[in-house]
Amino acid sequence: MSELNPIKALLADVPFMVIDGALATELEALGCDLNDSLWSARLLAQSPEKIRQVHQAYFEAGADCAITASYQATVSGFMQAGLTSQEARELIQLSVTLAQQARDAIWQPGQTDRPKPLVAASIGPYGAYLADGSEYRGDYDLDRAGLVAFHRERFELLLAAKADLLAAETLPSLEEALAITDLLAEHPGAQAWITFSAKDGQHISDGTPIEECVAALANCPGVAAIGVNCTALPHIESLVQAIRRQCTLPVLVYPNSGEVYDAVTKTWHPAQYDHAAADISGLAQGVEQWLTAGASGIGGCCRTTPSDIQALAEWRS
C-alpha cells in the first residue's frame, strides 16, 4: 500500500469522490438472505459471484470507490459459523479480490475517461462482530488495547490483500478510532479512512463531540480521510462543517437513504423529520450543500442503490 494518500490523488482529477452505496441492499435485491450474524460476509463463502456483481454495478453507475464485503467478516466470526481459521482468512482476503475483479471489468490501464477507481477494504466496528447494535452505541466491554487486539488480524489480512486503502467505518467511539490509529502506527505506509456513525449533527454515536474526535485524529499518520457514514441525512451538513473546522484532510460522507430501521420488526420505514433539512430526500439532493460545507467524497450507506450513485455521478458530470 502506497504511503501517498490515494484519496487526495484521486481528488486531483475529480471535483469530489463518488463512493459506492449499500452492499447488503443490493444483495437482498438479488435474492440473498442476510439474516445472519455474519450479514453480507456470509456471501463471501456462499455466493461470492453476487458480491462481485454488486461491486461491478456500482462501478458501472460511476462510483470512484468500492467498499469491500469485509465489514462484518472476522476470523472468529467465521469460525463460530463452522469454518477453519485458514478458510476464514482466505475469505477476508477474497473480499478485496472480488472488488478488484469488478473494477478490472470496467476499467483498464490507460483509460482516460475516468480515474482508476479505488478499492477500500472495510473494517467494521467491534459492535458489528457482536451483532448486537452496539456499533450505534459504543458501550463496549473492551478498552483501547482490547480493540487493537480485536482488529489486528483482519487489519493485517486486508493490508496483505493490497486494497488501495482501508475503510474503518461506522465507528461509534473515539476510543475505537484511536485503536485503528495505533494499528496504522504499527504499519508505516498503511492508509485508512475513519468514518463515524453519528447520533445528531454534532456528536458521534457514543455522545463524543465530532470536533473532539477529529482534533484527536487529524495528525495521526496514515489517516487518509475523516467523515461519517450510516447517519441520517439531516445531520450531514453540520457534521461536515464541524469536521472541516478541525482538519484539512478529505471529508467523506455516505449517509443512509433517508429511511429509518425498526430493530424490533426488522423493517424500514420513511423518516419523519421536523426541521428544514427534511427537504433532502436523497443523496443527490444533498450534494450541493454538503460540498459547500466541505465534503470531499459522497456516497451512500444503508438502503442506497446503484441508481442513487448514478445520480451522484451524473450531478458531478
C-alpha positions in Angstrom: 0.0 0.0 0.0 1.4 3.4 -1.0 2.4 5.9 1.5 0.7 8.5 -0.6 -2.9 9.4 0.2 -4.9 7.6 -2.6 -8.0 9.8 -1.9 -6.0 13.0 -2.4 -4.5 11.6 -5.6 -8.0 10.8 -7.0 -9.3 14.2 -6.0 -6.7 15.8 -8.2 -8.8 14.5 -11.2 -12.4 15.0 -10.0 -14.3 17.6 -8.1 -15.3 15.1 -5.4 -15.1 11.3 -5.0 -18.2 9.3 -5.6 -18.3 6.4 -3.1 -20.5 3.4 -3.7 -23.7 2.5 -1.9 -25.2 -0.2 0.2 -23.9 -3.7 -0.5 -26.5 -5.6 1.6 -29.5 -3.8 0.0 -28.4 -5.0 -3.5 -27.6 -8.5 -2.3 -31.1 -8.8 -0.9 -32.5 -7.5 -4.2 -30.6 -10.4 -5.8 -32.5 -12.8 -3.6 -29.8 -13.3 -0.9 -30.9 -14.0 2.7 -28.7 -11.9 5.0 -30.5 -12.6 8.3 -27.3 -13.9 9.9 -24.7 -12.6 12.4 -22.2 -12.5 9.5 -24.6 -10.3 7.5 -23.2 -9.8 3.9 -19.9 -11.5 4.9 -21.6 -14.9 4.7 -21.9 -14.5 0.9 -18.1 -14.5 0.7 -18.4 -18.2 1.3 -21.8 -18.9 -0.3 -22.2 -16.6 -3.3 -19.0 -14.6 -4.0 -20.1 -14.0 -7.6 -23.1 -12.0 -6.3 -20.8 -9.7 -4.3 -18.6 -9.2 -7.4 -21.8 -8.4 -9.4 -22.9 -5.7 -6.9 -19.5 -4.1 -6.9 -19.5 -4.0 -10.7 -23.0 -2.5 -10.7 -21.7 0.4 -8.5 -18.6 0.9 -10.7 -20.8 0.9 -13.8 -23.0 3.5 -12.1 -20.0 5.8 -11.8 -18.5 5.0 -8.3 -14.9 6.0 -7.9 -14.5 3.7 -4.9 -15.9 0.3 -3.8 -16.1 -0.7 -0.1 -15.4 -4.5 0.3 -17.7 -7.1 1.9 -15.5 -7.4 5.0 -17.4 -5.1 7.3 -18.7 -8.0 9.4 -16.0 -10.5 8.4 -13.7 -11.7 11.2 -11.7 -14.9 11.7 -13.5 -15.6 14.9 -16.9 -14.8 13.4 -16.3 -17.2 10.5 -15.0 -19.9 12.9 -18.1 -19.6 15.0 -20.0 -20.3 11.8 -18.0 -23.6 11.3 -15.1 -22.5 9.1 -11.5 -23.2 9.8 -9.1 -20.4 10.6 -7.4 -20.7 7.2 -10.8 -20.7 5.4 -11.7 -17.5 7.3 -8.5 -15.8 6.5 -8.9 -16.6 2.8 -12.5 -15.3 2.7 -11.5 -12.0 4.3 -8.8 -11.5 1.6 -11.3 -12.7 -1.1 -13.4 -9.6 -0.3 -10.7 -7.4 -1.7 -10.1 -9.7 -4.7 -13.8 -9.5 -5.7 -13.9 -5.7 -5.6 -10.6 -5.6 -7.6 -12.1 -8.0 -10.2 -15.2 -5.9 -10.5 -13.0 -2.8 -11.1 -10.9 -4.6 -13.6 -14.0 -5.5 -15.6 -14.9 -1.8 -16.1 -11.5 0.0 -16.1 -8.3 -0.8 -17.9 -4.8 0.7 -17.7 -4.5 3.7 -19.9 -8.2 4.5 -19.8 -8.6 8.3 -19.7 -12.3 9.0 -19.4 -12.3 8.4 -15.6 -9.6 8.0 -12.9 -8.8 4.4 -11.8 -11.4 3.5 -9.1 -10.2 2.7 -5.6 -10.9 -0.4 -3.6 -11.3 0.4 0.1 -11.2 -2.7 2.4 -13.9 -2.4 5.1 -13.1 -2.7 8.8 -16.4 -2.7 10.6 -16.5 -1.9 14.3 -16.3 -4.3 17.2 -20.0 -3.9 17.6 -20.6 -5.3 14.1 -18.9 -8.5 15.2 -21.1 -8.6 18.3 -24.1 -8.1 16.1 -26.0 -6.5 19.0 -26.4 -3.0 17.7 -23.5 -1.6 19.8 -21.9 -0.1 16.8 -24.5 2.6 17.3 -23.8 3.0 21.0 -20.2 2.3 21.6 -20.8 0.7 25.0 -18.1 -2.0 24.6 -16.6 -4.4 27.1 -13.1 -3.7 25.6 -10.7 -0.9 26.2 -8.4 0.6 23.6 -5.8 -2.1 23.9 -8.5 -4.8 23.6 -9.9 -3.1 20.5 -6.4 -3.0 19.0 -6.1 -6.8 19.6 -9.5 -7.4 18.2 -8.9 -5.5 14.9 -5.2 -6.5 14.4 -5.7 -9.8 12.4 -8.3 -8.5 9.9 -6.3 -5.2 9.6 -3.2 -7.2 8.6 -5.1 -9.6 6.3 -6.7 -6.7 4.4 -3.4 -4.9 4.1 -1.8 -8.0 2.7 -4.6 -8.3 0.1 -3.4 -5.0 -1.4 -6.5 -2.9 -1.2 -5.8 0.7 -2.1 -6.7 1.7 1.4 -8.7 0.6 4.5 -12.1 1.9 5.4 -12.6 1.9 9.2 -16.3 2.7 9.2 -19.4 3.2 11.3 -17.2 3.6 14.4 -19.3 4.7 17.4 -16.5 5.9 19.7 -13.2 7.9 19.6 -11.6 5.0 21.6 -12.1 2.6 18.7 -10.9 5.2 16.1 -7.7 5.6 18.2 -7.2 1.9 18.2 -7.2 2.0 14.4 -4.6 4.7 14.5 -2.5 2.5 16.8 -2.5 -0.2 14.1 -1.7 2.4 11.4 1.3 3.4 13.5 2.4 -0.3 13.6 2.3 -0.4 9.8 4.1 2.6 8.2 2.7 3.4 4.8 -0.8 2.0 5.5 -3.6 4.3 4.7 -7.2 4.3 6.1 -10.2 6.5 6.3 -12.1 6.7 9.5 -15.8 7.4 9.5 -18.1 7.5 12.5 -21.8 6.8 13.0 -23.4 9.9 14.4 -26.4 10.5 16.7 -27.0 14.1 15.7 -25.4 17.0 13.9 -22.6 17.4 16.4 -21.9 14.1 18.2 -20.9 10.6 17.2 -23.0 7.7 18.5 -21.5 7.5 22.0 -22.0 11.2 22.5 -18.5 12.5 21.9 -18.4 15.7 20.0 -17.3 15.1 16.4 -14.9 18.0 16.6 -13.1 16.4 19.6 -12.7 13.2 17.5 -11.3 15.0 14.5 -8.9 17.0 16.6 -7.5 13.8 18.0 -7.2 12.0 14.6 -6.2 14.7 12.1 -2.5 14.5 12.5 -2.2 10.7 13.0 0.0 9.1 10.4 -1.9 7.0 7.8 -5.3 8.7 8.4 -6.3 9.5 4.8 -9.7 11.0 5.4 -12.3 11.5 8.2 -16.0 11.5 8.0 -19.4 10.0 8.8 -21.5 7.1 7.5 -24.6 5.2 8.4 -26.1 8.5 9.6 -29.4 10.3 8.9 -29.4 12.8 6.0 -30.4 15.9 8.1 -27.3 15.6 10.2 -24.7 15.6 7.4 -24.2 19.3 6.7 -23.5 20.3 10.2 -21.2 17.3 10.8 -19.2 18.1 7.7 -18.9 21.7 8.9 -17.7 20.5 12.3 -15.2 18.1 10.8 -13.9 20.8 8.4 -13.3 23.2 11.3 -10.7 20.8 12.7 -8.8 19.4 9.7 -7.8 19.8 6.1 -8.0 16.1 5.3 -10.6 14.9 2.8 -14.0 14.7 4.4 -16.2 11.7 3.4 -19.9 11.3 3.9 -22.0 8.3 3.0 -25.3 8.6 4.8 -28.3 6.3 4.8 -31.1 6.7 2.2 -33.5 8.6 4.4 -35.4 5.6 5.8 -35.4 4.6 9.4 -34.8 1.0 10.6 -37.1 -0.6 13.2 -34.9 -3.1 15.1 -37.9 -4.7 16.7 -39.8 -5.5 13.5 -36.6 -5.5 11.4 -38.3 -3.3 8.8 -37.5 0.0 7.2 -39.9 3.0 7.2 -40.0 6.6 5.8 -38.2 9.0 8.1 -40.2 11.7 9.9 -38.1 14.9 10.1 -39.4 18.1 11.7 -36.9 20.7 10.5 -35.7 22.4 7.4 -33.3 19.7 6.4 -36.2 17.4 5.7 -36.2 18.6 2.1 -33.2 16.5 1.5 -34.8 13.2 0.4 -31.8 11.6 -1.2 -28.1 11.8 -1.8 -28.3 13.9 -5.0 -30.5 16.5 -3.2 -27.8 17.0 -0.5 -24.7 17.2 -2.8 -24.5 20.9 -3.2 -24.8 21.9 0.4 -22.5 19.1 1.6 -19.8 20.2 -0.9 -20.3 23.8 0.2 -19.8 22.6 3.8 -16.5 21.0 2.8 -17.2 17.4 1.8 -14.6 15.7 -0.5 -16.4 12.4 -1.1 -20.1 11.4 -1.1 -21.7 8.1 -1.3 -24.5 6.0 0.3 -24.9 3.6 3.2 -28.0 1.6 4.2 -30.8 1.3 1.6 -29.0 3.2 -1.1 -28.7 1.7 -4.5 -26.7 2.0 -7.8 -29.4 4.4 -9.1 -28.5 6.7 -6.2 -24.8 6.5 -7.0 -25.5 7.1 -10.7 -27.4 10.3 -9.7 -24.3 11.5 -7.8 -22.1 10.7 -10.8 -24.5 12.5 -13.2 -24.7 15.5 -10.9 -20.9 15.7 -10.9 -20.7 15.5 -14.7 
